[in-house]
Amino acid sequence: MTAAPSPAPSTAAPQNYLGGIGLRLLAMVSLSLMFVLVKYIDAAGIHIVESLFWRQAL
């Protein structure tokens, strides 16, 4: 009897689950902050066209 050949080492990149979760949380926080700022700008009486101009300019 011969021993079964050992599987070849994986060449795939290692998974970084915590990094992925962190990026997902950062994206959610950023989107939430953007929504809050848009509501604040609207409450301050700034016109939507002016808001869009500065958002695209920056």
Backbone atoms as SQL, in Angstrom:
CREATE TABLE atoms (id INTEGER PRIMARY KEY, chain TEXT, resi INTEGER, resn TEXT, atom TEXT, x REAL, y REAL, z REAL);
INSERT INTO atoms VALUES
  (1, 'A', 1, 'MET', 'N', 0.839, -1.180, 0.000),
  (2, 'A', 1, 'MET', 'CA', 0.000, 0.000, 0.000),
  (3, 'A', 1, 'MET', 'C', 0.881, 1.240, 0.000),
  (4, 'A', 2, 'THR', 'N', 0.450, 2.207, -0.753),
  (5, 'A', 2, 'THR', 'CA', 1.174, 3.473, -0.787),
  (6, 'A', 2, 'THR', 'C', 0.338, 4.546, -0.119),
  (7, 'A', 3, 'ALA', 'N', 1.003, 5.507, 0.426),
  (8, 'A', 3, 'ALA', 'CA', 0.313, 6.614, 1.091),
  (9, 'A', 3, 'ALA', 'C', -0.308, 7.527, 0.044),
  (10, 'A', 4, 'ALA', 'N', -1.461, 8.075, 0.378),
  (11, 'A', 4, 'ALA', 'CA', -2.135, 9.004, -0.532),
  (12, 'A', 4, 'ALA', 'C', -1.285, 10.263, -0.661),
  (13, 'A', 5, 'PRO', 'N', -1.206, 10.810, -1.870),
  (14, 'A', 5, 'PRO', 'CA', -0.405, 12.033, -2.037),
  (15, 'A', 5, 'PRO', 'C', -1.014, 13.183, -1.242),
  (16, 'A', 6, 'SER', 'N', -0.163, 13.972, -0.649),
  (17, 'A', 6, 'SER', 'CA', -0.654, 15.109, 0.128),
  (18, 'A', 6, 'SER', 'C', -1.160, 16.185, -0.827),
  (19, 'A', 7, 'PRO', 'N', -2.201, 16.907, -0.422),
  (20, 'A', 7, 'PRO', 'CA', -2.737, 17.952, -1.312),
  (21, 'A', 7, 'PRO', 'C', -1.711, 19.067, -1.518),
  (22, 'A', 8, 'ALA', 'N', -1.763, 19.652, -2.691),
  (23, 'A', 8, 'ALA', 'CA', -0.841, 20.739, -3.013),
  (24, 'A', 8, 'ALA', 'C', -1.154, 21.948, -2.140),
  (25, 'A', 9, 'PRO', 'N', -0.147, 22.692, -1.750),
  (26, 'A', 9, 'PRO', 'CA', -0.418, 23.894, -0.941),
  (27, 'A', 9, 'PRO', 'C', -1.245, 24.900, -1.745),
  (28, 'A', 10, 'SER', 'N', -2.126, 25.556, -1.051),
  (29, 'A', 10, 'SER', 'CA', -3.016, 26.525, -1.697),
  (30, 'A', 10, 'SER', 'C', -2.238, 27.774, -2.104),
  (31, 'A', 11, 'THR', 'N', -2.525, 28.253, -3.305),
  (32, 'A', 11, 'THR', 'CA', -1.878, 29.481, -3.777),
  (33, 'A', 11, 'THR', 'C', -2.797, 30.685, -3.641),
  (34, 'A', 12, 'ALA', 'N', -3.993, 30.467, -3.100),
  (35, 'A', 12, 'ALA', 'CA', -4.936, 31.573, -2.936),
  (36, 'A', 12, 'ALA', 'C', -4.471, 32.491, -1.806),
  (37, 'A', 13, 'ALA', 'N', -4.832, 33.744, -1.923),
  (38, 'A', 13, 'ALA', 'CA', -4.489, 34.719, -0.887),
  (39, 'A', 13, 'ALA', 'C', -5.257, 34.388, 0.388),
  (40, 'A', 14, 'PRO', 'N', -4.676, 34.631, 1.545),
  (41, 'A', 14, 'PRO', 'CA', -5.381, 34.350, 2.799),
  (42, 'A', 14, 'PRO', 'C', -6.576, 35.286, 2.968),
  (43, 'A', 15, 'GLN', 'N', -7.610, 34.760, 3.601),
  (44, 'A', 15, 'GLN', 'CA', -8.818, 35.548, 3.838),
  (45, 'A', 15, 'GLN', 'C', -8.602, 36.457, 5.042),
  (46, 'A', 16, 'ASN', 'N', -9.098, 37.689, 4.938),
  (47, 'A', 16, 'ASN', 'CA', -9.001, 38.640, 6.039),
  (48, 'A', 16, 'ASN', 'C', -10.419, 39.071, 6.396),
  (49, 'A', 17, 'TYR', 'N', -11.075, 38.255, 7.220),
  (50, 'A', 17, 'TYR', 'CA', -12.477, 38.495, 7.540),
  (51, 'A', 17, 'TYR', 'C', -12.671, 39.774, 8.346),
  (52, 'A', 18, 'LEU', 'N', -11.799, 40.015, 9.309),
  (53, 'A', 18, 'LEU', 'CA', -11.962, 41.218, 10.135),
  (54, 'A', 18, 'LEU', 'C', -11.763, 42.486, 9.314),
  (55, 'A', 19, 'GLY', 'N', -10.852, 42.449, 8.360),
  (56, 'A', 19, 'GLY', 'CA', -10.664, 43.608, 7.486),
  (57, 'A', 19, 'GLY', 'C', -11.901, 43.875, 6.647),
  (58, 'A', 20, 'GLY', 'N', -12.521, 42.813, 6.145),
  (59, 'A', 20, 'GLY', 'CA', -13.742, 42.965, 5.353),
  (60, 'A', 20, 'GLY', 'C', -14.895, 43.502, 6.179),
  (61, 'A', 21, 'ILE', 'N', -15.027, 42.993, 7.394),
  (62, 'A', 21, 'ILE', 'CA', -16.082, 43.483, 8.284),
  (63, 'A', 21, 'ILE', 'C', -15.831, 44.949, 8.629),
  (64, 'A', 22, 'GLY', 'N', -14.570, 45.286, 8.875),
  (65, 'A', 22, 'GLY', 'CA', -14.229, 46.676, 9.191),
  (66, 'A', 22, 'GLY', 'C', -14.546, 47.618, 8.043),
  (67, 'A', 23, 'LEU', 'N', -14.226, 47.194, 6.817),
  (68, 'A', 23, 'LEU', 'CA', -14.542, 48.037, 5.657),
  (69, 'A', 23, 'LEU', 'C', -16.045, 48.193, 5.480),
  (70, 'A', 24, 'ARG', 'N', -16.802, 47.130, 5.717),
  (71, 'A', 24, 'ARG', 'CA', -18.258, 47.210, 5.600),
  (72, 'A', 24, 'ARG', 'C', -18.821, 48.176, 6.636),
  (73, 'A', 25, 'LEU', 'N', -18.315, 48.104, 7.877),
  (74, 'A', 25, 'LEU', 'CA', -18.778, 49.023, 8.918),
  (75, 'A', 25, 'LEU', 'C', -18.399, 50.465, 8.601),
  (76, 'A', 26, 'LEU', 'N', -17.195, 50.669, 8.079),
  (77, 'A', 26, 'LEU', 'CA', -16.762, 52.013, 7.698),
  (78, 'A', 26, 'LEU', 'C', -17.645, 52.574, 6.588),
  (79, 'A', 27, 'ALA', 'N', -18.021, 51.743, 5.635),
  (80, 'A', 27, 'ALA', 'CA', -18.904, 52.191, 4.558),
  (81, 'A', 27, 'ALA', 'C', -20.277, 52.575, 5.107),
  (82, 'A', 28, 'MET', 'N', -20.802, 51.784, 6.046),
  (83, 'A', 28, 'MET', 'CA', -22.112, 52.098, 6.618),
  (84, 'A', 28, 'MET', 'C', -22.072, 53.395, 7.419),
  (85, 'A', 29, 'VAL', 'N', -21.010, 53.599, 8.183),
  (86, 'A', 29, 'VAL', 'CA', -20.877, 54.829, 8.969),
  (87, 'A', 29, 'VAL', 'C', -20.739, 56.033, 8.043),
  (88, 'A', 30, 'SER', 'N', -19.964, 55.888, 6.975),
  (89, 'A', 30, 'SER', 'CA', -19.779, 56.994, 6.025),
  (90, 'A', 30, 'SER', 'C', -21.090, 57.362, 5.349),
  (91, 'A', 31, 'LEU', 'N', -21.849, 56.357, 4.942),
  (92, 'A', 31, 'LEU', 'CA', -23.132, 56.617, 4.291),
  (93, 'A', 31, 'LEU', 'C', -24.108, 57.270, 5.265),
  (94, 'A', 32, 'SER', 'N', -24.131, 56.800, 6.499),
  (95, 'A', 32, 'SER', 'CA', -25.006, 57.399, 7.510),
  (96, 'A', 32, 'SER', 'C', -24.624, 58.849, 7.774),
  (97, 'A', 33, 'LEU', 'N', -23.331, 59.122, 7.859),
  (98, 'A', 33, 'LEU', 'CA', -22.868, 60.493, 8.070),
  (99, 'A', 33, 'LEU', 'C', -23.265, 61.390, 6.899),
  (100, 'A', 34, 'MET', 'N', -23.178, 60.865, 5.684),
  (101, 'A', 34, 'MET', 'CA', -23.573, 61.654, 4.525),
  (102, 'A', 34, 'MET', 'C', -25.067, 61.991, 4.586),
  (103, 'A', 35, 'PHE', 'N', -25.904, 61.015, 4.973),
  (104, 'A', 35, 'PHE', 'CA', -27.337, 61.275, 5.082),
  (105, 'A', 35, 'PHE', 'C', -27.628, 62.330, 6.142),
  (106, 'A', 36, 'VAL', 'N', -26.920, 62.265, 7.266),
  (107, 'A', 36, 'VAL', 'CA', -27.110, 63.254, 8.332),
  (108, 'A', 36, 'VAL', 'C', -26.716, 64.641, 7.837),
  (109, 'A', 37, 'LEU', 'N', -25.597, 64.741, 7.138),
  (110, 'A', 37, 'LEU', 'CA', -25.155, 66.040, 6.626),
  (111, 'A', 37, 'LEU', 'C', -26.127, 66.603, 5.596),
  (112, 'A', 38, 'VAL', 'N', -26.690, 65.760, 4.749),
  (113, 'A', 38, 'VAL', 'CA', -27.664, 66.227, 3.758),
  (114, 'A', 38, 'VAL', 'C', -28.902, 66.764, 4.458),
  (115, 'A', 39, 'LYS', 'N', -29.368, 66.066, 5.499),
  (116, 'A', 39, 'LYS', 'CA', -30.533, 66.555, 6.249),
  (117, 'A', 39, 'LYS', 'C', -30.210, 67.878, 6.952),
  (118, 'A', 40, 'TYR', 'N', -29.009, 67.993, 7.505),
  (119, 'A', 40, 'TYR', 'CA', -28.603, 69.222, 8.185),
  (120, 'A', 40, 'TYR', 'C', -28.536, 70.383, 7.201),
  (121, 'A', 41, 'ILE', 'N', -27.971, 70.141, 6.032),
  (122, 'A', 41, 'ILE', 'CA', -27.863, 71.188, 5.014),
  (123, 'A', 41, 'ILE', 'C', -29.246, 71.626, 4.556),
  (124, 'A', 42, 'ASP', 'N', -30.158, 70.663, 4.401),
  (125, 'A', 42, 'ASP', 'CA', -31.525, 71.006, 3.998),
  (126, 'A', 42, 'ASP', 'C', -32.208, 71.843, 5.081),
  (127, 'A', 43, 'ALA', 'N', -31.992, 71.485, 6.343),
  (128, 'A', 43, 'ALA', 'CA', -32.606, 72.239, 7.443),
  (129, 'A', 43, 'ALA', 'C', -32.009, 73.635, 7.563),
  (130, 'A', 44, 'ALA', 'N', -30.760, 73.804, 7.124),
  (131, 'A', 44, 'ALA', 'CA', -30.112, 75.112, 7.195),
  (132, 'A', 44, 'ALA', 'C', -30.605, 76.053, 6.100),
  (133, 'A', 45, 'GLY', 'N', -31.365, 75.535, 5.142),
  (134, 'A', 45, 'GLY', 'CA', -31.937, 76.384, 4.104),
  (135, 'A', 45, 'GLY', 'C', -31.062, 76.552, 2.883),
  (136, 'A', 46, 'ILE', 'N', -30.053, 75.730, 2.731),
  (137, 'A', 46, 'ILE', 'CA', -29.188, 75.821, 1.552),
  (138, 'A', 46, 'ILE', 'C', -29.878, 75.121, 0.387),
  (139, 'A', 47, 'HIS', 'N', -29.900, 75.772, -0.767),
  (140, 'A', 47, 'HIS', 'CA', -30.585, 75.231, -1.938),
  (141, 'A', 47, 'HIS', 'C', -29.879, 73.973, -2.436),
  (142, 'A', 48, 'ILE', 'N', -30.659, 73.053, -2.992),
  (143, 'A', 48, 'ILE', 'CA', -30.120, 71.769, -3.430),
  (144, 'A', 48, 'ILE', 'C', -29.067, 71.929, -4.529),
  (145, 'A', 49, 'VAL', 'N', -29.235, 72.915, -5.410),
  (146, 'A', 49, 'VAL', 'CA', -28.270, 73.121, -6.496),
  (147, 'A', 49, 'VAL', 'C', -26.920, 73.552, -5.924),
  (148, 'A', 50, 'GLU', 'N', -26.948, 74.434, -4.932),
  (149, 'A', 50, 'GLU', 'CA', -25.699, 74.860, -4.301),
  (150, 'A', 50, 'GLU', 'C', -25.031, 73.690, -3.577),
  (151, 'A', 51, 'SER', 'N', -25.831, 72.895, -2.908),
  (152, 'A', 51, 'SER', 'CA', -25.297, 71.719, -2.226),
  (153, 'A', 51, 'SER', 'C', -24.653, 70.751, -3.212),
  (154, 'A', 52, 'LEU', 'N', -25.306, 70.505, -4.336),
  (155, 'A', 52, 'LEU', 'CA', -24.748, 69.611, -5.354),
  (156, 'A', 52, 'LEU', 'C', -23.463, 70.178, -5.947),
  (157, 'A', 53, 'PHE', 'N', -23.426, 71.491, -6.156),
  (158, 'A', 53, 'PHE', 'CA', -22.220, 72.109, -6.705),
  (159, 'A', 53, 'PHE', 'C', -21.027, 71.868, -5.796),
  (160, 'A', 54, 'TRP', 'N', -21.184, 72.170, -4.513),
  (161, 'A', 54, 'TRP', 'CA', -20.056, 72.032, -3.594),
  (162, 'A', 54, 'TRP', 'C', -19.688, 70.575, -3.364),
  (163, 'A', 55, 'ARG', 'N', -20.685, 69.692, -3.400),
  (164, 'A', 55, 'ARG', 'CA', -20.384, 68.271, -3.222),
  (165, 'A', 55, 'ARG', 'C', -19.551, 67.742, -4.383),
  (166, 'A', 56, 'GLN', 'N', -19.835, 68.206, -5.594),
  (167, 'A', 56, 'GLN', 'CA', -19.067, 67.765, -6.760),
  (168, 'A', 56, 'GLN', 'C', -17.719, 68.479, -6.843),
  (169, 'A', 57, 'ALA', 'N', -17.660, 69.712, -6.376),
  (170, 'A', 57, 'ALA', 'CA', -16.419, 70.477, -6.458),
  (171, 'A', 57, 'ALA', 'C', -15.367, 69.943, -5.482),
  (172, 'A', 58, 'LEU', 'N', -15.818, 69.450, -4.356),
  (173, 'A', 58, 'LEU', 'CA', -14.869, 68.945, -3.358),
  (174, 'A', 58, 'LEU', 'C', -14.590, 67.510, -3.639);
